[in-house]
């Protein structure tokens, strides 16, 4: 019977436990930096520093009042230029984004100085701000991420997150959790959340309350990752085997 079940961490070779621990630490750092990136990319779009449902609505569905350029300046690009210069650009956009004023009022100099090092037109996935023609596209109504961008990001997230949780869950399988159904739920939650999260990006463009699903799905992914991460490390090094494990020679379901 024991050959048909996972062995608890305490009954694994030391080299395997070191390998599992190293993988968890690196993945944990990666997950932390990913969360920082998500926060930096989306927080503040509604004018408040915290990440909110409104930020997600603006990111995926667009702003009801701002152009794409204004939404970017208030959100992920807010730290890229001084507040007074940002206010000048936004005021110019709201006055009608006139080309003559763009060239005469210093707006062109601000864009060239602060933006074109990245927005030079060399990367097809980000707006080209090196010419007025490119800027004209950004002063149109903000409709959020376009479908092409969503598709590009979706397949990266589907493969990447599935790979991460497959590794973490494969390690977590060696833990002793009762009842067994709870262990299975903890393992299944992030995979369900990944699907709900990514589908909700598209649905938010149609019906904005789906932004709540994006937020809740991300929270469940983080919760599951944290439980599996901490439980695995604890049971690998600090846990004292229960009588059940001793009786079953370390076999867990």
Protein Blocks (a to p, Z undefined) as FASTA:
>chain_A
ZZmpccdfklpcfklmmmmmmmmmmmmmmmmmmmmmmmmmmgoklopabdcfklmmmmmn
opfkbcfklmmmmmmmmmmpcfklmmmmmmmmmnoopaklmmmnommmmmmmmmmmmmno
pamkbccfkbmklmmmmmpccebjafklmmmmmmmmmmmmmmmmmmmmmmmmmpccddfk
lmmmmmmmmmmmmmmmmmmmmmmmmmmmlmmmmmmmmmmmmmmmmmmmmmmmmmmmmpcc
dfklmmnnopaZZ
